[in-house]
């Protein structure tokens, strides 16, 4: 009797030890070889573009990491994002990052289950946040640069999602984004190639100007700085002020920039701006020779 009791207790203890060993093994997977670890890091880098590395090193703050992951949870297929999460689970010191990935997945799921109007409103709010980032900080490798890039991409994804759910205005704005990005990208490329016909370059500029007249804010913002700085067009402070003013009334946080341009306007330029506003005709745009 005592022997049977001893055997039973031993068996229970042995099974419990095995179970505990199994749990420990799950929590602590076998160590990776140097080659395996590097392959995983390469895959993670390809999918998340250094986000995990920035998180570990602390070179980007938490807010930027969160917006990067929110962007990637939309730009990657759900299966790709999940596989990347599985890869990161195999690496050390990943608990905090995995939690952020799971939050991003939950954020996407919540939006996908939301009505189109709510998604459209969130996209608009993100756009307004972007417009508060000063132009000079958008392309300098700072945290503002990262926030601008990832929030801008995410707002585009949300507009597309709202449009796919039947939101008419979101569909229109998303098509404007595609047209503007295509015109701007092709213009920058064509300007580097002297063989490209001038008419083609002029057409791209005209497309940007037409989109700005349709009240597309990024195009208005583009023309404000393009005319002020003389990028591909001659410096034209009257045209810069005109588009800057329209961008301001459209939500851009550039009041001080517009006021700075206004200080240098001549009386004839002020009359020209008034004429454009009165006749509802926007400044003709001409490619710099």
Number of C-alpha atoms within 10 A of each C-alpha: 6 7 8 9 10 11 12 12 12 12 12 12 12 12 12 12 12 12 12 12 12 12 11 11 11 10 11 11 11 9 11 12 9 8 9 11 14 12 13 18 19 13 15 22 15 11 17 18 14 14 20 19 15 15 18 14 8 11 11 16 11 13 10 21 22 20 19 22 24 23 24 23 24 18 15 13 11 14 9 13 21 16 15 20 17 14 16 20 16 17 15 9 11 15 11 10 20 16 11 16 21 15 15 21 19 14 13 18 12 11 16 15 9 13 13 21 17 12 25 21 15 15 24 17 13 18 22 15 17 22 21 13 17 15 19 9 14 17 13 11 9 12 16 18 18 20 21 26 16 21 21 18 18 24 22 22 17 26 27 22 22 27 22 13 17 14 18 14 14 26 18 13 17 21 15 20 19 11 16 23 15 14 19 18 12 15 19 13 12 17 14 9 9 8 8 12 11 14 10 13 21 16 16 22 22 17 17 26 22 18 18 23 18 12 17 20 24 20 24 28 23 21 27 27 20 18 22 20 15 15 14 18 17 16 16 18 24 26 24 26 26 23 29 29 20 20 27 18 14 15 14 23 20 21 13 9 17 20 13 12 16 17 8 11 16 12 8 10 17 15 13 16 21 14 13 15 14 9 8 10 11 17 18 9 19 14 16 12 7
